[in-house]
């Protein structure tokens, strides 16, 4: 179901009307994947008024997500996940009635700054590429993280719609790792360049949100472990992402990986320069690697039980403890 709302007739008073008219004509369709993101949308959507159309792709939110999206003139689309594939972004790329060839993927906790919007308008008119990587200014616990390995977070977010899709990586977790592509990358048939201006990424307003999301990401890593180790890395995701995927294969084999991750992020990537938020962030990164390893170990135990036909005492005990 698509709930269509008219675009707002006026912009905030702080924006010059002439500037408004110039920006509103940018032929870009924006996809904002969400679930219970009302508060973030109040910051994200006003910064997208320059785009020709905005789709908020929702997963049956129970907060005011749909109302907030409608108030800001976005088209609200409800996505129903089948537990495996497609996930939200690929489904949107395949099914939404875009008016424009260019699409931009923006998360609800991100903000497109005016300088970036102006650059997008200019670069898509140049014809120099079929897609563009965007970098992020990453904020955590009220402070911008400039180190910890997060000074550069390049992702292909702006591309010609017919030429790009996210990697097809179904999993068998039944939706436990979420319905949205978090670690999958866009495979682009064409040339990709980098934009100079950055997104603001106000990631994880609380530590509890960080833990909840990264628990799902760890489940996804465990589910994709064999696939990523065994299958060739797609050339379509770009040289940088291919290199990181190969590094991940090596990292998964390292002993004491959580400790190595902390030392790498806090010492070698200068996380200590980010103060207390940097210290906490690096510890959480190590905790995430620990969760991913534990999930892979749990998965291997279940596979062993299934292959031997042995009663799953661990699983039955856990179920009994929850009942």
C-alpha positions in Angstrom: 0.0 0.0 0.0 1.3 3.4 -0.9 0.0 6.4 1.0 0.6 9.5 -1.2 0.7 12.9 0.4 1.2 16.3 -1.4 4.7 17.9 -1.1 4.7 20.8 1.3 3.9 24.2 -0.3 6.4 26.1 1.8 9.7 25.5 3.4 11.1 26.7 6.8 11.3 30.5 7.0 15.1 30.3 7.4 15.4 29.1 3.8 15.2 31.7 1.1 12.3 31.1 -1.3 14.4 31.5 -4.4 16.8 29.0 -3.1 13.9 26.7 -2.4 12.6 26.8 -6.0 16.0 26.0 -7.3 16.6 23.1 -5.1 13.1 21.6 -5.3 13.7 20.7 -9.0 16.5 18.2 -8.4 15.4 15.1 -10.3 16.3 12.5 -7.6 14.0 10.0 -5.9 15.0 9.3 -2.3 14.4 6.1 -0.4 14.3 6.2 3.4 13.9 2.7 4.9 12.4 2.9 8.4 10.7 1.2 11.3 9.6 3.2 14.4 11.8 6.2 13.3 9.4 9.1 14.0 11.9 11.1 16.0 14.7 10.7 13.5 12.4 11.5 10.6 11.6 14.9 12.1 15.3 15.7 11.5 15.9 13.7 8.3 12.9 14.7 6.1 13.2 18.5 6.3 16.7 18.2 4.9 15.3 16.3 1.8 12.9 19.0 0.6 15.2 19.7 -2.3 14.5 16.3 -3.9 11.8 15.8 -6.4 10.2 12.9 -4.5 10.8 11.0 -1.2 9.6 7.5 -0.4 9.5 6.4 3.3 9.5 2.6 3.2 8.0 1.4 6.5 7.8 -1.9 8.2 4.5 -1.4 10.0 5.8 1.0 12.6 3.9 1.4 15.8 5.0 4.9 16.6 4.2 8.1 14.6 6.4 7.3 11.7 3.7 7.3 9.1 2.2 10.6 10.4 5.5 12.4 10.5 6.4 11.2 7.0 3.0 12.4 5.7 3.4 15.8 7.4 6.7 16.3 5.5 5.2 15.4 2.2 6.7 11.9 1.7 5.0 9.0 0.1 4.6 6.2 2.7 5.0 2.6 1.5 4.4 -0.4 3.7 6.9 -3.3 3.2 6.0 -6.8 4.4 9.1 -9.1 4.8 8.9 -12.8 4.0 11.8 -13.7 6.4 14.4 -14.2 3.7 14.4 -12.2 0.5 14.0 -9.6 -0.8 14.9 -7.2 1.9 13.6 -3.7 2.1 15.9 -1.7 -0.1 16.0 -4.1 -3.0 12.3 -4.5 -2.8 11.9 -0.7 -3.0 14.3 -0.5 -5.9 12.2 -3.1 -7.8 8.7 -2.0 -6.9 8.4 1.7 -6.3 7.1 4.0 -9.1 10.0 6.3 -9.4 9.7 9.5 -11.4 13.4 9.8 -11.8 16.3 7.8 -13.0 18.6 8.7 -10.1 17.9 7.3 -6.6 19.4 8.2 -3.3 19.3 5.9 -0.2 19.2 7.8 3.1 18.7 6.2 6.5 16.4 7.9 9.0 19.2 8.8 11.3 21.1 10.6 8.5 20.9 14.3 7.4 21.7 15.5 3.9 23.4 18.9 4.4 22.7 21.8 2.0 26.2 21.6 0.5 25.8 17.9 -0.2 22.4 18.5 -1.8 23.8 21.1 -4.1 26.7 18.8 -5.1 24.3 16.0 -5.9 22.3 18.3 -8.2 25.5 19.3 -10.0 27.1 15.9 -10.3 24.1 14.0 -11.6 23.9 16.6 -14.4 27.5 16.1 -15.4 27.1 12.7 -16.8 30.5 11.7 -15.5 29.4 8.6 -13.6 26.5 6.2 -13.0 26.9 6.2 -9.3 28.5 8.1 -6.4 29.9 7.1 -3.0 28.9 9.2 0.0 31.0 9.6 3.2 29.5 10.1 6.6 30.2 12.3 9.6 29.6 9.8 12.3 28.1 11.0 15.6 28.0 8.9 18.8 27.0 9.9 22.3 26.8 13.5 21.3 30.3 13.7 19.7 31.6 13.3 16.2 33.7 10.2 15.9 36.8 11.3 13.9 38.9 8.2 14.5 38.3 4.5 15.6 38.3 3.5 11.9 35.2 5.6 11.3 36.7 8.7 9.9 35.7 7.4 6.5 32.5 5.4 5.9 32.1 5.4 2.1 28.9 3.7 0.7 27.4 3.8 -2.7 24.1 5.6 -2.0 23.4 7.6 -5.2 23.1 5.9 -8.5 21.1 5.4 -11.7 18.2 3.2 -10.7 18.3 0.7 -13.6 22.0 0.0 -13.0 22.2 -0.7 -9.2 20.9 -3.3 -6.8 22.0 -4.5 -3.4 23.8 -7.9 -3.2 21.4 -10.7 -3.0 22.3 -12.4 0.3 19.3 -14.3 1.7 19.6 -15.9 5.1 17.8 -18.7 7.0 17.3 -16.9 10.3 13.7 -16.2 9.7 14.0 -12.5 10.0 16.1 -12.4 13.2 18.7 -10.2 11.6 16.1 -7.7 10.4 14.4 -6.9 7.1 16.8 -4.2 5.8 20.1 -4.4 4.1 22.7 -3.4 6.7 26.0 -4.9 5.4 25.0 -5.7 1.8 26.5 -3.4 -0.7 25.2 -2.0 -4.0 26.4 -3.8 -7.1 26.6 -1.2 -9.9 26.9 -1.7 -13.6 28.9 1.4 -14.4 31.4 3.9 -13.2 31.3 5.2 -9.6 33.0 8.3 -8.2 33.1 10.0 -4.8 31.2 13.1 -3.6 33.2 15.7 -1.7 30.5 16.7 0.8 29.3 14.3 3.6 26.1 13.1 5.2 25.6 13.6 8.9 25.0 10.2 10.6 23.5 10.5 14.1 23.9 6.9 14.9 22.4 5.1 17.8 20.9 7.8 20.2 21.4 5.3 23.1 23.8 2.5 23.9 20.7 0.2 24.1 19.8 0.9 20.5 23.4 0.2 19.5 23.4 -3.2 21.2 20.0 -4.1 19.8 21.0 -3.4 16.2 24.4 -4.9 16.5 23.0 -8.1 17.9 21.0 -8.4 14.7 24.0 -7.6 12.6 26.0 -10.3 14.5 23.3 -12.8 13.7 23.5 -11.8 10.0 27.3 -12.2 10.0 26.9 -15.7 11.5 24.4 -16.6 8.8 26.6 -15.3 6.0 29.9 -16.7 7.4 30.2 -19.7 5.0 28.9 -17.8 2.0 31.3 -14.9 2.4 34.3 -17.2 3.0 33.5 -19.5 0.1 32.0 -17.4 -2.7 33.9 -15.0 -5.0 33.6 -11.3 -4.0 31.4 -9.5 -6.5 33.3 -7.0 -8.7 30.2 -4.8 -8.8 30.6 -3.6 -5.2 33.7 -1.6 -6.0 37.4 -2.0 -5.2 37.3 -0.6 -1.7 34.4 -2.8 -0.6 36.1 -5.9 -2.2 39.3 -5.2 -0.3 37.3 -4.9 3.0 35.5 -8.1 2.3 38.8 -9.9 1.8 40.1 -8.4 5.1 37.0 -9.7 6.8 37.7 -13.2 5.6 41.2 -13.0 7.2 39.9 -11.3 10.4 37.3 -14.1 11.0 40.2 -16.6 11.3 42.2 -14.6 13.9 42.3 -15.8 17.5 41.2 -13.3 20.2 39.5 -11.2 17.6 37.6 -8.9 20.0 40.8 -7.9 21.7 42.5 -7.3 18.4 39.5 -5.2 17.2 39.8 -3.0 20.3 43.5 -2.5 20.0 43.2 -1.8 16.3 40.4 0.8 16.7 41.6 2.4 19.9 45.3 2.5 19.4 46.2 2.1 15.7 43.1 4.0 14.5 43.6 6.7 17.2 40.3 6.1 18.9 41.8 7.5 22.2 41.6 10.9 20.5 37.8 10.8 20.5 37.7 11.0 24.3 35.3 8.9 26.4 32.9 8.4 23.5 35.8 6.9 21.6 36.7 4.6 24.5 33.1 3.4 24.8 32.7 3.0 21.0 35.9 0.9 20.6 34.7 -1.4 23.5 31.4 -1.8 21.8 33.1 -2.7 18.5 35.1 -5.4 20.3 31.8 -6.6 21.9 30.2 -6.8 18.5 33.1 -9.0 17.2 32.5 -11.2 20.3 28.8 -11.5 19.5 29.5 -12.4 15.9 31.9 -15.1 17.0 29.5 -16.5 19.6 26.7 -16.6 17.1 28.9 -18.5 14.6 29.8 -21.0 17.4 26.2 -21.5 18.3 25.4 -22.0 14.6 28.1 -24.6 14.3 26.8 -26.5 17.3 23.3 -26.6 15.8 24.7 -27.8 12.5 26.6 -30.6 14.3 23.5 -31.7 16.1 21.5 -31.8 12.9 24.2 -33.7 11.0 24.5 -36.4 13.8 20.8 -36.6 14.5 21.5 -36.0 18.2 18.8 -34.5 20.4 19.4 -30.8 20.8 19.8 -30.7 24.6 21.1 -27.2 24.5 18.1 -25.9 22.5 15.6 -27.8 24.6 17.2 -26.5 27.8 17.0 -22.9 26.6 13.4 -23.3 25.6 12.6 -24.8 29.0 14.3 -21.9 30.7 12.2 -19.4 28.8 8.9 -21.2 29.4 
